[in-house]
């Protein structure tokens, strides 16, 4: 079992950190894109490319399901899993079925009980139930459920209007592995993921508890809102500790460490306030590095939590100290995170931060709302060929709306 997991996870993690810069070596993805200006090093010069795009086409809006947390864990996901069964199994194959992985799979010990026993609550049984419904191997479903933590990319924004009303928007970018079509520059995994997206209304004791945007076969929380409490999204973070603590956990799993998306799901499920959820996550030792972007209900309740594995880093960046900076005409009104620490500049080969900040600063708090926030997230390069969905959330009302997202015009960049 260890050989399979270690090789798979090390390869995926290394690719995520190295691949963007080197995969397109000799194929400058920006060189032929209309309207993109390049600097002397061939990297794009940041520009706001926002256009009126809200509301998106109605046929892109995601289907909704109810997940009853009082139902048996092994069957509570049956309805969406059965509806998207073929697509989920296709995704499982894409994630776990590459030639290199298949060479190692014969050494994989398929008994996952030791890992699943360390999942919070009865969620280990959710994985077992998914495997049964999908007629799939439980080890493959486990790997699929930790895949985002290895090679996902994203943009998340928590912002407020001039009255202090909060809005939370996010793009989920996923699929920078294992294959790209050079003719269309489309990612195979990204295309497959869009077909299994849906929204979930989680209920407890017959009442709505929280809402989330998920992809079929996945039980963690990457995007979610609990009315009157909090909104959460997560973005992948890369640091030099990732492999060390991940490998240690896989060799010696322990209840003292936890996966990102299970922790965020537990936070939104068990806590009824922004501050309590942050305190809970601050006390959690995460297996890998991550960003948690969280919004509340009151003015200035918006933060980016930059987190290192096993408590090696904790940084909370709040709206009052965030963006825009040093602007006498506009006090800070938003936090914005892509996949790089906010105190460091983004790399030139993956700068989605500065274009989005330019758009946000152009709008200002006076013009902020779902309409304008969606338009920011829809602007290239924040919408790119890896973008699978855009979700907008409002903690005060509890609203969550999500749409499939595409970027297939000539101007779109690969990530």
Buried (B, 14 or more C-beta within 10 A) or exposed (E): BEEBBBBBBBBBBBBBBEBBEEBBEEEBBBEEBEEBEBEEEEBBEBBBBBEEBBEBEEEBBBEEBEBBBEEEBBBBBBBBBEBBBEBBBBBBEBBBBBEEBEEBBEEBEEEBEEBBEBBBBBBBBBBBBBBBBBEBBBBBBBBBBBBBBBBBBBBBBBBBBEEBBBBBBBBBBBBBBBEBEEEEBBBBBBBBBBBBBBBBBBBEEEEEBBBBBBBBBBBBBBBBBBBEBBBBBBBBBBBEBBBEBBBBBBEEBEEEBBBBBBBBBBBBBEBEBBEBBBEBBEEBBBBBBBBBBBBBBBBBBBBBBBBBBBBBBEBBBBBEEBBBEEEEEBEBBBBBBBBBBBEEEBEBBBBBBBBBBBBBBEBBBEEBBBBBBBBBBBBBBBBBBBBBBBBBBBBBEBBBBBBBBBBEEEBBBBB
